[in-house]
Amino acid sequence: MLISRNTAGVAISILLTLLDSWAAVAFGGTLYRVSAHHPIWFTGVVLLFVSLFASLARTWYLALAVRPR
């Protein structure tokens, strides 16, 4: 039996949220310490995390968007 598209989208969003959260917790502190005194590196790390969370927000938006039938 196939699962509905909406259920699959929410399941994938939950999985990506867990993976992104793990990556932020596991590597965020280290990346901050490494790039704290290098403005260009710090900007790159900030852009990395902004893009990570923006893609996560887009995933949730697409998973929860109501589509007319």
C-alpha positions in Angstrom: 0.0 0.0 0.0 1.3 3.4 -0.9 1.4 6.2 1.6 -0.2 9.6 0.7 2.0 12.3 -0.7 1.3 14.6 2.3 2.3 11.9 4.8 5.5 11.2 2.9 6.3 15.0 2.8 5.8 15.4 6.5 7.9 12.3 7.2 10.7 13.6 5.0 10.5 17.0 6.7 10.8 15.4 10.1 13.8 13.4 9.0 15.5 16.5 7.6 14.7 18.5 10.7 16.4 15.8 12.8 19.4 15.7 10.6 19.8 19.4 10.4 19.4 19.8 14.1 22.0 17.2 14.7 24.4 18.9 12.3 23.9 22.3 13.9 24.4 20.9 17.4 27.4 18.7 16.5 29.3 21.2 14.3 27.9 24.6 15.2 30.2 25.3 18.2 33.3 24.0 16.4 32.6 26.1 13.3 32.0 29.2 15.5 35.3 28.7 17.4 37.2 28.2 14.2 35.7 31.2 12.4 35.2 33.6 15.3 38.3 35.7 14.5 38.1 35.5 10.7 35.3 37.8 9.4 35.2 36.2 5.9 35.1 32.6 7.3 32.5 33.7 9.8 30.4 35.2 7.0 30.7 31.9 5.2 29.6 29.9 8.2 26.6 32.2 8.8 25.6 31.8 5.1 25.9 28.0 5.5 23.6 27.9 8.4 21.1 30.4 6.9 20.9 28.3 3.7 20.5 25.1 5.8 17.5 26.6 7.8 16.0 28.3 4.7 16.0 25.0 2.8 14.4 23.4 5.9 11.7 26.0 6.1 11.0 25.5 2.4 10.7 21.8 2.9 8.2 22.3 5.7 6.3 24.8 3.6 6.0 22.4 0.7 5.1 19.5 3.0 2.3 21.4 4.7 1.0 23.4 1.8 -2.6 22.7 1.0 -3.0 21.7 -2.6 -6.3 21.8 -4.3 -7.5 18.5 -5.8 
